[in-house]
Amino acid sequence: MKTKKKSKRNVSVLQPEIDEVAENDTGLEMNAYENPYLQQEMKRFPNYSSVVIMMQVLTERDVEFIVEEAIIKKQCKQLKLNQTKLKSPCAFILANVLSNNDNILQELSLFDNRIDDEGVHYLAKALSTNNNNLKILDLTKNEITNVGAKYLAEMIKTNETLTTLLVAGNLIGNGGIQILANAIQYYSKTMIEFDFCTNELVNDSIVDSLIQLIKYS
């Protein structure tokens, strides 16, 4: 199910604490890095374009290389790392670059990976700083539960750029969807698309809340 939103209402809601994201200490010397396929693939993407790497098994070193080449050097506007077996340490690397406004990345797609709640925690903290330009975040099929949904909801309360959040195909239940819907309805000034379809733990009892979200949009 997708919902569209254009405006908000203000209410007070208790905000749980989220631990700070640790500083990145996984530096990589690129001159020692070797992945012939990925290095050759990166050469074909022009500056300020969309970089798409799909259906590969990417390591943390691969992701650091992609961050350096695609986001920092090529200043790509879209980065899609779909179906690349990414886990939470890779999300940590991406979160670090998102917290630095020296890039123009507007869309990050991590469709069908394994970043789970820990990875969402890193990304949510980075996007809470408003020190970035990201508008679209695709976290479809990433083993995210209600815990990750809470992290995203806290991010939504302060984020001023995100327009689209895709969390379909995860393990989020009614409670997590409710928290996200409340954050979007009452806090977000920018969100216009929220997709949470095919979350296995969602049932019809959440429908009334979503009707309210649409009604007051």
Backbone hydrogen bonds in HBPLUS format (Angstrom, degrees):
<---DONOR---> <-ACCEPTOR-->    atom                        ^
c    i                          cat <-CA-CA->   ^        H-A-AA   ^      H-
h    n   atom  resd res      DA  || num        DHA   H-A  angle D-A-AA Bond
n    s   type  num  typ     dist DA aas  dist angle  dist       angle   num
A0196-PHE N   A0001-MET O   3.18 MM 195  5.87 158.5  2.23 166.2 165.2     1
A0003-THR N   A0194-PHE O   3.05 MM 191  5.37 147.6  2.16 136.5 146.3     2
A0194-PHE N   A0003-THR O   3.14 MM 191  5.37 144.8  2.27 147.5 155.0     3
A0005-LYS N   A0192-ILE O   3.30 MM 187  4.40 142.4  2.45  96.5 105.2     4
A0009-ARG N   A0185-GLN O   3.09 MM 176  6.45 148.6  2.19 141.0 150.5     5
A0032-ALA N   A0029-GLU O   3.03 MM   3  5.70 160.4  2.06 118.0 124.3     6
A0033-TYR N   A0030-MET O   3.09 MM   3  4.95 158.4  2.13 101.5 108.3     7
A0039-GLN N   A0035-ASN O   2.86 MM   4  5.95 168.0  1.88 168.0 171.6     8
A0040-GLN N   A0036-PRO O   2.99 MM   4  6.00 156.4  2.04 143.8 149.7     9
A0041-GLU N   A0037-TYR O   2.86 MM   4  6.01 157.9  1.91 149.4 156.7    10
A0042-MET N   A0038-LEU O   2.95 MM   4  6.06 154.5  2.01 146.7 152.2    11
A0043-LYS N   A0040-GLN O   3.18 MM   3  5.38 134.4  2.40 100.1 111.8    12
A0044-ARG N   A0041-GLU O   3.21 MM   3  5.78 150.2  2.30 111.5 118.9    13
A0045-PHE N   A0042-MET O   3.31 MM   3  5.73 162.4  2.34 110.6 115.7    14
A0048-TYR N   A0074-LYS O   2.79 MM  26  6.05 167.1  1.81 167.9 168.2    15
A0077-LYS N   A0049-SER O   2.92 MM  28  5.72 147.5  2.03 140.8 151.4    16
A0051-VAL N   A0078-GLN O   2.87 MM  27  6.06 171.1  1.88 148.4 148.7    17
A0080-LYS N   A0051-VAL O   2.87 MM  29  6.28 164.0  1.90 162.8 167.3    18
A0053-ILE N   A0080-LYS O   2.86 MM  27  6.15 169.2  1.87 176.6 179.3    19
A0055-MET N   A0082-ASN O   3.11 MM  27  6.59 149.9  2.20 149.9 159.1    20
A0058-LEU N   A0084-THR O   3.05 MM  26  5.60 173.4  2.06 146.0 146.5    21
A0063-VAL N   A0059-THR O   3.03 MM   4  6.36 157.2  2.08 149.2 154.6    22
A0064-GLU N   A0060-GLU O   2.97 MM   4  6.25 154.3  2.04 148.1 155.0    23
A0065-PHE N   A0061-ARG O   3.02 MM   4  6.24 152.8  2.09 143.9 151.1    24
A0066-ILE N   A0062-ASP O   2.91 MM   4  6.23 157.3  1.96 150.3 156.8    25
A0067-VAL N   A0063-VAL O   2.87 MM   4  6.07 161.2  1.91 151.1 155.9    26
A0068-GLU N   A0064-GLU O   3.03 MM   4  6.19 164.7  2.05 146.2 150.1    27
A0069-GLU N   A0065-PHE O   2.89 MM   4  6.07 169.5  1.90 156.4 159.3    28
A0070-ALA N   A0066-ILE O   2.71 MM   4  5.37 152.6  1.79 143.3 152.7    29
A0071-ILE N   A0067-VAL O   3.16 MM   4  5.06 127.2  2.46 113.3 127.7    30
A0072-ILE N   A0067-VAL O   3.04 MM   5  6.36 156.4  2.09 164.6 171.9    31
A0073-LYS N   A0068-GLU O   3.00 MM   5  6.20 151.9  2.08 146.0 154.7    32
A0074-LYS N   A0069-GLU O   2.89 MM   5  6.05 147.0  2.00 141.8 152.2    33
A0076-CYS N   A0070-ALA O   2.97 MM   6  5.71 162.5  2.00 148.7 153.4    34
A0106-GLN N   A0077-LYS O   2.74 MM  29  5.23 165.1  1.77 134.0 139.2    35
A0107-GLU N   A0077-LYS O   3.08 MM  30  6.50 143.3  2.22 152.9 160.5    36
A0079-LEU N   A0107-GLU O   2.93 MM  28  6.22 154.8  2.00 150.4 158.2    37
A0109-SER N   A0079-LEU O   2.92 MM  30  6.32 165.5  1.94 157.5 161.0    38
A0081-LEU N   A0109-SER O   2.89 MM  28  6.10 163.3  1.92 173.7 168.5    39
A0083-GLN N   A0111-PHE O   2.84 MM  28  6.20 161.9  1.87 168.3 169.4    40
A0114-ARG N   A0086-LEU O   2.74 MM  28  5.57 148.0  1.84 156.6 167.6    41
A0090-CYS N   A0087-LYS O   2.97 MM   3  5.64 134.6  2.18 120.5 131.8    42
A0091-ALA N   A0087-LYS O   3.32 MM   4  6.72 149.2  2.43 143.9 152.7    43
A0091-ALA N   A0088-SER O   3.05 MM   3  4.94 117.2  2.46  94.6 110.5    44
A0092-PHE N   A0088-SER O   2.97 MM   4  6.28 145.5  2.09 149.9 159.7    45
A0093-ILE N   A0089-PRO O   3.25 MM   4  6.58 148.7  2.35 138.6 145.0    46
A0094-LEU N   A0090-CYS O   3.10 MM   4  6.43 160.4  2.14 148.5 153.3    47
A0095-ALA N   A0091-ALA O   2.81 MM   4  5.97 152.3  1.88 147.1 155.3    48
A0096-ASN N   A0092-PHE O   3.14 MM   4  6.38 148.9  2.24 143.7 150.4    49
A0098-LEU N   A0094-LEU O   3.05 MM   4  6.30 149.5  2.14 147.3 156.6    50
A0099-SER N   A0095-ALA O   3.10 MM   4  6.30 136.8  2.29 145.8 155.3    51
A0100-ASN N   A0097-VAL O   3.17 MM   3  5.34 160.9  2.21 106.8 111.4    52
A0135-LYS N   A0106-GLN O   2.73 MM  29  5.13 167.0  1.75 128.1 132.6    53
A0136-ILE N   A0106-GLN O   2.98 MM  30  6.38 158.8  2.03 155.3 161.7    54
A0108-LEU N   A0136-ILE O   2.96 MM  28  6.26 163.4  1.99 157.9 160.7    55
A0138-ASP N   A0108-LEU O   2.97 MM  30  6.35 167.1  1.99 156.8 159.9    56
A0110-LEU N   A0138-ASP O   2.89 MM  28  5.79 170.7  1.90 153.8 156.9    57
A0112-ASP N   A0140-THR O   2.85 MM  28  6.05 160.5  1.88 149.3 156.0    58
A0113-ASN N   A0141-LYS O   3.08 MM  28  6.48 127.2  2.37 144.4 159.4    59
A0119-GLY N   A0115-ILE O   2.96 MM   4  4.71 140.5  2.11 154.3 150.3    60
A0116-ASP N   A0142-ASN O   3.01 MM  26  5.57 142.8  2.16 155.7 166.8    61
A0120-VAL N   A0116-ASP O   3.10 MM   4  6.39 155.9  2.16 150.1 157.4    62
A0121-HIS N   A0117-ASP O   2.90 MM   4  6.11 149.3  1.99 144.5 152.7    63
A0122-TYR N   A0118-GLU O   3.24 MM   4  6.65 156.1  2.30 149.3 153.1    64
A0123-LEU N   A0119-GLY O   3.13 MM   4  6.45 167.8  2.15 152.1 154.8    65
A0124-ALA N   A0120-VAL O   2.77 MM   4  5.87 165.4  1.79 157.6 162.0    66
A0125-LYS N   A0121-HIS O   3.07 MM   4  6.22 161.7  2.10 150.8 154.9    67
A0126-ALA N   A0122-TYR O   3.15 MM   4  6.40 159.5  2.19 147.9 153.5    68
A0127-LEU N   A0123-LEU O   2.96 MM   4  6.19 156.3  2.02 151.4 157.9    69
A0128-SER N   A0124-ALA O   3.00 MM   4  6.09 118.4  2.39 138.2 153.0    70
A0128-SER N   A0125-LYS O   3.26 MM   3  5.13 145.8  2.39  94.4 104.3    71
A0129-THR N   A0126-ALA O   3.41 MM   3  5.84 162.0  2.45 107.2 112.2    72
A0163-THR N   A0135-LYS O   2.77 MM  28  5.15 158.3  1.81 130.3 136.7    73
A0164-THR N   A0135-LYS O   3.02 MM  29  6.35 158.2  2.07 166.3 165.2    74
A0137-LEU N   A0164-THR O   3.05 MM  27  6.27 162.2  2.08 151.0 155.8    75
A0166-LEU N   A0137-LEU O   3.04 MM  29  6.39 164.7  2.07 162.7 164.1    76
A0139-LEU N   A0166-LEU O   2.77 MM  27  5.65 158.0  1.81 155.7 160.8    77
A0141-LYS N   A0168-ALA O   2.88 MM  27  6.32 154.5  1.94 159.6 162.7    78
A0171-LEU N   A0144-ILE O   2.75 MM  27  5.47 148.4  1.85 152.1 160.8    79
A0149-ALA N   A0145-THR O   3.08 MM   4  6.43 152.7  2.15 146.4 155.0    80
A0150-LYS N   A0146-ASN O   3.01 MM   4  6.27 146.3  2.12 143.8 150.7    81
A0151-TYR N   A0147-VAL O   3.27 MM   4  6.70 152.6  2.35 144.9 151.7    82
A0152-LEU N   A0148-GLY O   3.01 MM   4  6.34 160.2  2.05 152.3 157.4    83
A0153-ALA N   A0149-ALA O   2.88 MM   4  6.10 151.7  1.96 146.1 154.3    84
A0154-GLU N   A0150-LYS O   3.04 MM   4  6.28 157.8  2.09 149.5 154.1    85
A0155-MET N   A0151-TYR O   3.11 MM   4  6.39 151.6  2.19 144.0 152.0    86
A0156-ILE N   A0152-LEU O   2.93 MM   4  6.20 155.5  1.99 149.9 156.3    87
A0157-LYS N   A0153-ALA O   3.26 MM   4  6.53 143.7  2.40 143.3 151.3    88
A0158-THR N   A0155-MET O   3.11 MM   3  5.73 150.8  2.20 114.7 122.1    89
A0159-ASN N   A0155-MET O   2.87 MM   4  5.87 148.6  1.97 157.8 167.9    90
A0192-ILE N   A0163-THR O   2.84 MM  29  5.35 172.0  1.85 137.1 138.4    91
A0193-GLU N   A0163-THR O   3.06 MM  30  6.42 149.4  2.16 162.0 166.0    92
A0165-LEU N   A0193-GLU O   3.00 MM  28  6.38 160.1  2.04 152.9 157.6    93
A0195-ASP N   A0165-LEU O   3.07 MM  30  6.53 159.9  2.11 153.6 159.9    94
A0167-VAL N   A0195-ASP O   2.75 MM  28  5.93 166.3  1.77 171.1 173.5    95
A0169-GLY N   A0197-CYS O   2.95 MM  28  6.48 149.7  2.04 151.4 161.1    96
A0177-ILE N   A0173-GLY O   3.07 MM   4  6.37 163.6  2.10 158.9 163.7    97
A0178-GLN N   A0174-ASN O   2.84 MM   4  6.00 156.0  1.90 150.5 157.7    98
A0179-ILE N   A0175-GLY O   3.04 MM   4  6.27 158.4  2.09 146.8 151.7    99
A0180-LEU N   A0176-GLY O   3.05 MM   4  6.30 160.2  2.09 147.5 152.8   100
A0181-ALA N   A0177-ILE O   2.82 MM   4  6.00 163.8  1.84 152.8 157.7   101
A0182-ASN N   A0178-GLN O   2.91 MM   4  6.11 159.0  1.96 150.8 156.1   102
A0183-ALA N   A0179-ILE O   3.06 MM   4  6.27 159.5  2.10 145.7 151.1   103
A0184-ILE N   A0180-LEU O   2.97 MM   4  6.23 159.4  2.01 153.1 158.6   104
A0185-GLN N   A0181-ALA O   2.87 MM   4  6.03 167.1  1.89 152.1 156.0   105
A0186-TYR N   A0182-ASN O   2.91 MM   4  5.88 168.5  1.92 154.0 157.0   106
A0187-TYR N   A0183-ALA O   2.99 MM   4  5.36 141.8  2.14 134.1 141.6   107
A0188-SER N   A0183-ALA O   3.24 MM   5  6.61 144.7  2.38 147.5 155.6   108
A0202-VAL N   A0199-ASN O   3.16 MM   3  5.72 171.6  2.17 124.6 126.2   109
A0206-ILE N   A0203-ASN O   3.33 MM   3  6.39 175.0  2.34 129.8 130.8   110
A0207-VAL N   A0204-ASP O   3.03 MM   3  5.46 165.8  2.05 118.0 122.7   111
A0210-LEU N   A0206-ILE O   3.25 MM   4  6.58 153.5  2.32 150.6 158.5   112
A0210-LEU N   A0207-VAL O   3.03 MM   3  5.14 116.8  2.44  98.3 114.1   113
A0211-ILE N   A0207-VAL O   2.88 MM   4  6.18 147.4  1.99 153.8 164.0   114
A0212-GLN N   A0208-ASP O   3.10 MM   4  6.40 151.0  2.19 143.9 150.8   115
A0213-LEU N   A0209-SER O   3.06 MM   4  6.40 147.0  2.17 139.6 148.7   116
A0214-ILE N   A0210-LEU O   3.02 MM   4  6.31 158.0  2.07 148.0 152.5   117
A0215-LYS N   A0211-ILE O   2.78 MM   4  5.93 158.9  1.82 148.8 155.8   118
A0216-TYR N   A0212-GLN O   3.05 MM   4  6.14 157.2  2.11 148.8 151.8   119
A0217-SER N   A0214-ILE O   3.15 MM   3  5.11 163.4  2.18 105.7 109.4   120
